Amino acid sequence: YETRDTLTSLLMGVGNVVSGLLLGFVAFGVLMWAWEFRIYDFGTSWWAIALCFILDDLRYYWYHRIAHRCRWVWAEHVNHHSSQHYNLST
């Protein structure tokens, strides 16, 4: 491991977590507001939870795929690929 690569990756990771938390609170507020206008409530049955799990996995797949294609998202994602030596901190 190179110390500079590791420190850069860790600092970028901390920044990513902080921005994710801030955006998460904003998204939570918007979703709680939108919840008031829901048309149907699926509840917490096993099939609804399984469907949400699959849909969230699909959402992440498409985000990651778009992150490699779209320059705007790539600017945030490129740090994941920036080290010349792929290590666990990267």
C-alpha positions as CSV (number, residue, x, y, z in Angstrom):
1,Y,0.0,0.0,0.0
2,E,1.1,3.5,-0.7
3,T,0.3,5.9,2.2
4,R,-0.8,8.7,-0.1
5,D,-3.2,6.5,-2.1
6,T,-4.6,5.1,1.1
7,L,-5.1,8.5,2.8
8,T,-6.7,9.9,-0.4
9,S,-9.1,7.0,-0.7
10,L,-10.0,7.2,3.0
11,L,-10.6,11.0,2.8
12,M,-12.7,10.6,-0.3
13,G,-14.6,7.8,1.4
14,V,-15.3,10.0,4.4
15,G,-16.5,12.8,2.1
16,N,-18.8,10.3,0.3
17,V,-20.3,9.1,3.6
18,V,-20.9,12.7,4.8
19,S,-22.5,13.8,1.5
20,G,-24.5,10.6,1.5
21,L,-25.9,11.2,5.0
22,L,-26.8,14.8,4.1
23,L,-28.5,13.8,0.9
24,G,-30.1,10.8,2.7
25,F,-31.8,13.2,5.2
26,V,-33.1,15.4,2.4
27,A,-34.4,12.3,0.5
28,F,-36.0,10.9,3.6
29,G,-37.8,14.2,4.2
30,V,-39.1,14.3,0.6
31,L,-40.2,10.6,0.7
32,M,-42.0,11.2,4.0
33,W,-43.8,14.1,2.4
34,A,-44.7,12.0,-0.7
35,W,-45.9,9.1,1.6
36,E,-48.9,11.3,2.5
37,F,-50.1,11.1,-1.1
38,R,-49.6,7.3,-1.7
39,I,-52.2,5.5,-3.7
40,Y,-51.7,2.0,-2.3
41,D,-49.9,0.5,0.7
42,F,-48.2,-2.8,0.1
43,G,-47.5,-3.3,3.8
44,T,-44.6,-5.4,5.1
45,S,-45.5,-8.8,3.7
46,W,-42.7,-11.1,2.7
47,W,-43.3,-10.6,-1.0
48,A,-43.3,-6.8,-0.7
49,I,-39.9,-6.9,1.2
50,A,-38.5,-9.4,-1.4
51,L,-39.7,-7.1,-4.2
52,C,-38.1,-4.1,-2.6
53,F,-34.8,-5.9,-2.1
54,I,-34.7,-6.9,-5.8
55,L,-35.7,-3.4,-7.0
56,D,-33.1,-1.8,-4.8
57,D,-30.4,-4.2,-6.1
58,L,-31.5,-3.4,-9.7
59,R,-31.4,0.4,-8.9
60,Y,-27.9,0.1,-7.6
61,Y,-26.8,-2.0,-10.7
62,W,-28.1,0.7,-13.0
63,Y,-26.5,3.5,-10.9
64,H,-23.2,1.8,-11.1
65,R,-23.5,1.1,-14.8
66,I,-24.5,4.8,-15.5
67,A,-21.6,5.9,-13.3
68,H,-19.2,4.3,-15.9
69,R,-21.0,6.0,-18.9
70,C,-22.2,9.4,-17.8
71,R,-19.5,12.1,-17.2
72,W,-21.5,13.8,-14.5
73,V,-21.8,10.7,-12.4
74,W,-18.3,9.4,-13.4
75,A,-16.9,12.5,-11.7
76,E,-18.1,11.2,-8.4
77,H,-17.4,7.5,-9.2
78,V,-13.9,7.9,-10.7
79,N,-12.2,8.0,-7.3
80,H,-13.1,4.4,-6.9
81,H,-10.8,3.7,-9.9
82,S,-8.2,6.3,-9.4
83,S,-5.4,4.4,-7.6
84,Q,-2.6,2.9,-9.7
85,H,-2.5,0.1,-7.1
86,Y,-5.8,-1.4,-6.4
87,N,-6.0,-2.1,-2.7
88,L,-8.6,-2.5,0.0
89,S,-8.7,1.2,0.8
90,T,-9.5,2.0,-2.8
